[in-house]
Structures are given as structure tokens and as C-alpha cells.
């Protein structure tokens, strides 16, 4: 596995690991944090995409599949060595990776359900576990996870996805209580319908209906969520933990 561009060294700076950082919300967050001076650890499944985005923002590429526990462990050993060798600390984790299954309940099989649980729940669990171990060294850190408006409101055809995202909200609150003693904050954002590849298959009619269902009469943009995630990762939210912030434009799902 190729990892970081070892030729670039930015000592004495805070690093943030972003999963799903090559598209959508993760990409918007990676660009935002790079502009703010963080060292961004760029993750996705595809090595080529990771390297391209890392190069474009001056970050570091760490490709691995968040659903593969063995690959995740190897990646964190690589990350640990890189942080040590370059006098960096892992300050933040933003778990933005994941797909969305939309199927009628009676046609959703166990494989689809397990996929949602692996990507969203198991992935968040293991990433938080390994990241927090590194953060405990400095007695500080911030973990941000992605829930969804469907975890709170429900949605026809998204029982598996909504179930996984609801688990994220319980995980966020419990992690906040357990990790607070180490100075580690844990929060989540529950986006509404965001204009990312996840909704690429929606028709113009469906998009229009969703826009009309929001108070602000528009779809969310990746940057709308990235700005809130950046806030939760920053010292500006230093007294916030265990929170789930809805960022949905006032959406009310049918």
C-alpha cells in the first residue's frame, strides 16, 4: 500500500484524518481544513484518487477501505509512524465515507443491511477507537461523525440506511461520555439532502420536490456541511460534545 508523500514535511501542526475525502462532503471538508492550516490525511478506497486530492491540497494520502479491519489496522500503523517521524499529532477525525441503500423494505436483503452497518457503524466504531488512542497521547482531540436527517425523521425506502445512521447518534453520545476524560470531544452532524454523488440518480422532479420541502427552498451543498464539521473540529466548539447538529435547511421528509 502506498501511503504518504514523504517528500512533504509540515512539522508541529495538527493533522485531521478525513475518510471519504475524495468526493462530496469529505472533499469539501478536506479543502476547507487545508485552507485553515491543518495537515489533512486524505482517505478513500482508491489510491489514485487519494494521491490526486492530497497533492491538490498539500495533504497526505492514506488509502484504505474503512470496512476492512485488517487494512484499517495496517493504515493506522503507517499513520502512527508518519506522525512520529514528522512531529505531527492526530487532532481530528471526520468519518465522511459511506454509501446509501435506497430500496423498499421487503426487497432489502441482509447483504444490503450489512453493507450499511459495516460502512457507517463498524467503520465509525473502529476509526474512533484507533484515532482516539493516538489523541489520548496529547489529552485532546475532536471526532466528528455523520448521521442523517433520516435517522431522526425516517424515510420510505431507507430503513437500512436510517438504522445505521441512528446507531451513529447513539455512538456519538456514548463516545462523548467515555472519551471526555481524555480531552476528546465527539459530535455528529445530521445532513439533509445534500447535492453529492449519493443523490445523482434523483430525477429533476424529485430534486424539485425536495427543494420545496425545505424552508430554504434549495438542496444542501457539500460546503454547507463542511463548514459545520470544521467548526466542530475547531477550538470554537471547545465546550461542545455529545451533540448531533441537524443541517438540513429546515427539511421535512414525507
N, C-alpha and C positions, 0 to 999 in steps of 0.2 A: 504494500500500500504506500503510495507516495503521500507525503504529508505536507509540511510547511515549506515555504520558500525560505530556506535557511540563509539566503543572502541578505534578507532584510532583518534588521535588528532595531527594536524600539524599546530600550530598557526603561525600567522604572515607570511603567504605565500599566493601567488596568486593562485586563482582557475580558471580553464577553464572548461566550460561545453561543452562536445562533444556529439552530437546526432549521432545515428548510430555507436556507439563506440565499438560494439562487433564483427564487421567484416569489411573486405575491408579497404577502406581509413580511416574510423573512427577509427578502431582498430590500424592501423599503426600510426595514429596521437596520439592516447592515449598513446601508448608505447613510442613514441618519446618525448612527453611532460613530461611524468613521469620521464624519464631519465634526463630531463633538470631541474627537481626540482619543477615543477608545481604540485599543487593538482588537479588531474583530476576527474571531475564529469562525471561518465560513464552513458550514457543514451542509451536505446533501448526499444522496446516494451516489451521484455521478461525479467522478474525479475531475473530468474535463470541465464541467460546469463550475465546480468549486474553485478550481485553479483560475478560471477566467474571471469570476467575480472577485476573488481575493486579489488578483492583480489589479483590477479596475479600481478598487477602493484602498489599496495598500494594506490589505489584511493577510490572513494566513489560512490556507486550505486544509481542512481535516475531513476528508470524505469517509463516511461510513453509514450503514443502514441502522437507524435507531431501533428497529425491531430485531436486530441480530445481536444478542447479548455478548457473544464471543467477540464480534467485531467492535462492539462498543468498549469492551474492556481493553482491547488492544489499542484502540484510538486514545483512550484516556491515559494509558501508559506513555504513548507518544506525546500527548499533550503535557503530561506532567514533566517529562524530560525537557520539552521545549521551554516551558515556563521557567524551570530551574536554570537552564543554560542561558536564558536571556533576561533573567532578573525580572520576570513578569509575575503577576498574581492573577488568578482567575477571580474576578469580581462578580461577574454576572452570567446567568444562563437564561436564554429565551428559547423555549421549545415551540417553534412555529411549524414544524414538519407535520404532515398528515394529509390524508385524502378524505373524501366524503362519499359514503354509500347512500344512494337515494333509490329505494325500492319499496314496493308495497310490503307491509309486514309479513304477509303469508308467503311471499316469494323471497324473503331474505333468509338465506341458509346460514348454517353455523360457521362456514368459512368466511362469509362476509362479516358476520358479527365478530369473529376472532380477529379479523384484519383491523377493525375499528379499535378493538381493545388493545391490540399489540401496538398500533401506531400512536394512539392517544394516551392510553392509560399506562401500559407497561413501559412504553418509551419515556413518558414523563417521570415515572417512578424511578427507573434506572438512571436516567440522566440527572435527576435531582440527587439521587443517592451518591453518585460518583462526583458530581460537581460540588456538593456540599462538603465532601471530605477534603477537597482542595481549599474551599473557602474557610473551613474551620481553622486552618493554619493561621489565617490573618484575623480570625474572630470578626469577620464581616463578609457581606455578600448579599446579592439580590437574585432571586429566582422568579421568573415570570412564565406563566403557563397560559395557554389559550383554551378557553372554554368556548361557548357559543350561545347565542340567543335561544337556540332550540333546546338547550339544556334547561332553560327556565320557562319557556313558553310551550315547548313541544312543537312537532311539525309532522304532518302527514307524509308518510314515506321515508321517514328518517329516524325510525325507532332505534336502530343500532348506533347510528351516529350520535343521537341525542343521549343515549345511555352512556356512551363513552365520555362525552363532554360533561355530563352530570357528575361522573366519577371524578373528573378533574377538579370540580368545585369542592368536593369533599376532601380530596387530596390536598388542595391548596390550604384549606383551613387547618387540617391536621398537621401538615408540614410546618406551617407558621408557628404553631404551638410547640412543636418539638425542636425546631431549629432556632427559635428566637434566643435561646440561652447562649448560642454561639454568635449572636450578632447578625444572623442571616434572616433576611426578610423574604417572604413568599407571598406573591399576589398573582391574580389572574385577570385577564381581560375576556369579556364575552362579546365578540363582534356580532353585528347584524349581518346583513347580506353585503359582502364586500366584492368589488369588481376584480376578481382574480381568476386564474385558470379553473378553479373549483366550480365556477358557475358558467363556464364557457358554453355549455350545452343549452342554456336557457334561451328561449325564443325572445324576440323583441317584445312580444305581447306579455310574456311572463316578467320580463325586466320592467316594463311599464307598470304592471300591476304591483310589483314590489315597491317601486318608487312611490306610487300613490299611497301605499300602506305606511310610509314613514312620515313623520311630522315635518322633516326637512325636504321631502319630495325628491330624494335622489338616492342612488346607490352609494355605499361607502367606498372609499378608495384605500388602497394599502397604506398610504401615508397617514390616513386618519387613525389607523390602529397603531402604526409605528410610533407616532408621536406620544401616544399614551403609554406604550410599552417602554419607550425611552424615559418617560417621566418616572415610571415605577422602578426602573433600574437606577435612577439617579438619586443623589442626596436630597433632591427637592421633595422626595416622598419618604424621608428618613424615619418618620414615625407611623408609616403605614405598613401593615402586614395582615395577612389572612383575609384580604379583601378581593372581591370579584367585581370589577367595574364593567358595566354594560356600556358599549359604544356602538349604538345601533341606529342613530338618527331618529329615535322615537318609533322604531318599527313595531308593529303589532301584527303577528302572524295569524292567518286564519285558522 
